[in-house]
Amino acid sequence: MKIYADINRVCELEDSVVEWYDERYYDHKNELVDFSFLHEMFSIKSIEYSGVDNPVVRIQVKAKAEGFLPDYFFGLGILVKTVKENVTNEVKRKGFMSERNLDVQLRIGDTFIIYVSRPNNRIK
């Protein structure tokens, strides 16, 4: 049975992906990506994989330290600010607009979900 997600509240990928597998249970070990570079600025809550022909990775992180992650890793920069600073993000109804080449701004304590539809060879 397919359960449809409310795409007004989540990424469109959530409606198209049927099952997510925690990275330790994902069968295609050769496709796993090392996301340890995130540990300096983020607590990694989960890393999940889905798909075989077109793998997708869902990483849920929580910002824990100020800093900047350049666009080298995910195609857009991620700036983490202090709890008291303002953040400015250009958003659309269903999520961030990455095509504007603007950095995503978060505050310490914010949770962020990153979807990678094609793991980048630079982060393996």
C-alpha positions as CSV (number, residue, x, y, z in Angstrom):
1,M,0.0,0.0,0.0
2,K,1.3,3.4,-0.9
3,I,0.9,6.2,1.7
4,Y,1.0,9.6,0.2
5,A,2.8,12.3,2.1
6,D,1.5,15.9,2.4
7,I,3.9,17.5,-0.1
8,N,3.0,20.9,1.3
9,R,4.9,20.0,4.4
10,V,7.8,17.8,3.1
11,C,10.1,17.4,0.2
12,E,8.6,16.0,-3.0
13,L,11.0,13.0,-2.7
14,E,9.1,11.8,0.4
15,D,6.1,11.1,-1.8
16,S,8.0,9.2,-4.4
17,V,10.3,7.0,-2.2
18,V,8.5,4.0,-0.7
19,E,11.1,2.7,1.8
20,W,14.1,4.2,3.6
21,Y,16.9,2.0,5.0
22,D,19.2,3.0,7.8
23,E,22.7,3.0,6.4
24,R,23.7,0.0,8.5
25,Y,20.9,-2.1,6.9
26,Y,21.3,-0.8,3.3
27,D,22.3,-3.8,1.0
28,H,24.4,-1.8,-1.5
29,K,27.4,-1.1,0.8
30,N,29.5,0.2,-2.2
31,E,27.1,3.1,-2.5
32,L,27.5,4.3,1.1
33,V,28.9,7.8,1.4
34,D,31.2,9.0,4.3
35,F,29.4,12.0,5.8
36,S,31.9,12.3,8.7
37,F,32.8,15.8,7.5
38,L,29.4,17.0,9.0
39,H,30.4,16.1,12.6
40,E,32.2,19.4,13.2
41,M,29.0,21.5,12.8
42,F,26.2,19.0,13.1
43,S,24.9,16.1,15.1
44,I,23.9,13.5,12.7
45,K,20.5,12.1,13.7
46,S,20.1,9.6,10.9
47,I,21.4,8.6,7.5
48,E,19.0,6.6,5.3
49,Y,19.2,5.2,1.8
50,S,16.6,4.3,-0.7
51,G,16.6,3.0,-4.3
52,V,18.8,0.8,-6.4
53,D,18.7,2.3,-9.9
54,N,18.6,5.9,-8.7
55,P,19.9,5.9,-5.1
56,V,18.7,8.7,-2.8
57,V,20.2,9.6,0.6
58,R,18.3,11.3,3.4
59,I,20.5,12.9,6.1
60,Q,18.8,14.4,9.1
61,V,21.2,16.7,11.1
62,K,21.0,19.2,14.0
63,A,23.2,22.2,14.0
64,K,25.5,22.2,17.0
65,A,28.3,24.8,16.1
66,E,28.7,27.9,14.1
67,G,30.5,27.6,10.8
68,F,30.2,27.4,7.1
69,L,29.9,24.3,4.9
70,P,30.8,25.3,1.3
71,D,28.8,24.4,-1.7
72,Y,31.5,21.9,-2.6
73,F,29.6,19.1,-0.8
74,F,25.9,19.5,-1.6
75,G,25.8,22.1,-4.3
76,L,24.7,24.9,-1.9
77,G,26.5,26.4,1.1
78,I,25.2,26.0,4.6
79,L,25.8,28.7,7.1
80,V,25.2,28.0,10.8
81,K,24.7,31.1,13.1
82,T,24.3,31.6,16.8
83,V,20.9,31.0,18.4
84,K,20.2,34.8,18.7
85,E,21.1,35.8,15.1
86,N,18.5,36.3,12.4
87,V,18.5,33.9,9.4
88,T,17.4,34.8,6.0
89,N,16.4,32.1,3.5
90,E,14.6,32.4,0.2
91,V,12.0,29.7,0.3
92,K,9.3,28.4,-1.9
93,R,6.1,26.8,-0.6
94,K,7.6,23.3,-0.4
95,G,11.2,24.0,0.6
96,F,14.3,25.9,-0.1
97,M,15.1,27.3,-3.5
98,S,18.6,26.1,-4.4
99,E,18.7,27.3,-7.9
100,R,19.4,30.9,-6.7
101,N,22.9,30.0,-5.5
102,L,22.2,31.4,-2.0
103,D,23.5,29.8,1.1
104,V,21.1,28.1,3.5
105,Q,21.2,29.7,6.9
106,L,20.5,27.8,10.1
107,R,20.9,28.5,13.8
108,I,22.4,26.3,16.4
109,G,19.7,23.8,17.4
110,D,17.9,23.9,14.1
111,T,17.2,20.5,12.4
112,F,17.8,20.2,8.7
113,I,17.1,17.3,6.3
114,I,19.4,17.0,3.3
115,Y,18.4,14.9,0.3
116,V,21.1,13.7,-2.1
117,S,19.7,12.2,-5.2
118,R,23.2,11.3,-6.7
119,P,25.9,11.0,-4.1
120,N,28.8,13.3,-5.1
121,N,32.1,11.5,-5.7
122,R,33.9,14.4,-3.9
123,I,32.3,13.3,-0.6
124,K,33.1,9.6,-0.7
